[in-house]
Amino acid sequence: MTMAERLGNALMQDPSMSTILESLANPWHKDQLDERMALIKEDPALKPILEEIETKGPTAMMRWKILLCL
């Protein structure tokens, strides 16, 4: 099993992540997500977090998910 498959399976086991992944498949939700992401990219507090997730990928996403849930 590849690392991507293992990560995908792990994400689908997490109820909050599986909901997000399922909504990404819906075109209507994608439009809403694009609008929200545009707003987040302009937020000075969230911009560095998003940039780190975009550059470092799933590892950064999981790190911030854990930190934001504390």
BELMOMO-V170641 format. One line per field, one symbol per residue. phi: phi as a letter, one per 20 degrees, with the letter a starting at -180 (. if undefined). psi: psi as a letter, one per 20 degrees, with the letter a starting at -180 (. if undefined). burial: I if it has 9 or more other ideal C-beta (glycine too) atoms within 8 Angstrom, else O. A space follows every 50 residues. Layout:
phi: ???
psi: ???
burial: ???
//
This chain:
phi: .ffffffgfffffegffffffffffegffffffgfffffffefffegfff ffffedmgffffffffffef
psi: prhggggggghhhohhhhgghhhhiphghgggggghhggghiohhhghgg ggghhibhghghghgghhi.
burial: OOOOOIIOOOIIOOOOIIOOIOIIOOOOIIOOIOOOIOOIOOOOOOIOOI OIIOOOOOOIIOOIIOOOOO
//
